[in-house]
Amino acid sequence: MSAYSSDQDLNVHDITGNGTELDVATNLLNGDIRLSILWTQEILLSADAADQVADALRRAATQSRSITAAPSAD
């Protein structure tokens, strides 16, 4: 089982149609954020796709902060 949880709202593919995809995932154990380009080493994005990636990274950052937040003192 992977410790990473992928952003299910992200559905971004290369504009050239070659099948390349992006994945943004948060490590649920330590809050690390992974940005993966699947099936190649680069991806060409439309402006709308770039906005989707930025939104996914913001969601991952929020999730990471909640994972790594220090417990409150009682």
N, C-alpha and C positions, 0 to 999 in steps of 0.2 A: 504494500500500500504506500502510495506517495504522500509525503508531508505537504505537497503543494496543492493548492486549490485554485483552479483556473477560473478566470472571469467568464461566466457563462453568457454575459451580454455582449461580449466582443466577438464579432464575426467579420474579420478583415482579411481580404485576399489581395494578392498582387494585381495591379491594373492590367498587366500584360496577359493575364489568363493562364499563367504557367502552373497554377496550383499552390503557390507559396502562400503560407498563412502566418499570422501573428498570434502569439499567446502571451497573456499577462497572467501571472500566477503569484499567489502569496504563500510563503511557507508558514503553515499553521503552528509550527513549533517555535520558530524564532522571529517571525515577521519579515524575513528577507523577501524581496520582490524580484521575480524572475521575468524578464522580457525575452521571449524566444521567437526566432524566425525559423519556421518549420520548412524543411525540404530544400533549403538553399542558404546562402550567406547574405543575401540582400533582398529587399522588397521595395517595390515602387508603389507609393500610395497616392490616392487622390486626396484632395483637401478634406473631403468628408470622412474618409477612412482615417486620416491623421487625427481629426477631431475625436473619432471613436477611440483611438489608441490613447490619446491624452486623457479622455474620460476614464478609461479602464485603469490607467496608471494612477489617477487621482483616487479611484475607488480602492485600489490596492494599497495606496499610502494610508488611507483612512483605516483600512483593516489592519495594516501593519502597526499603526499607532495603538490600536486597541489591544493587540497582542503583546506589545512591548511596554505598555503603560505600567508604571510602578503601582503596586497595590496601595490603596489609600490607607493612611494611618488612622486607626480608631482611637 
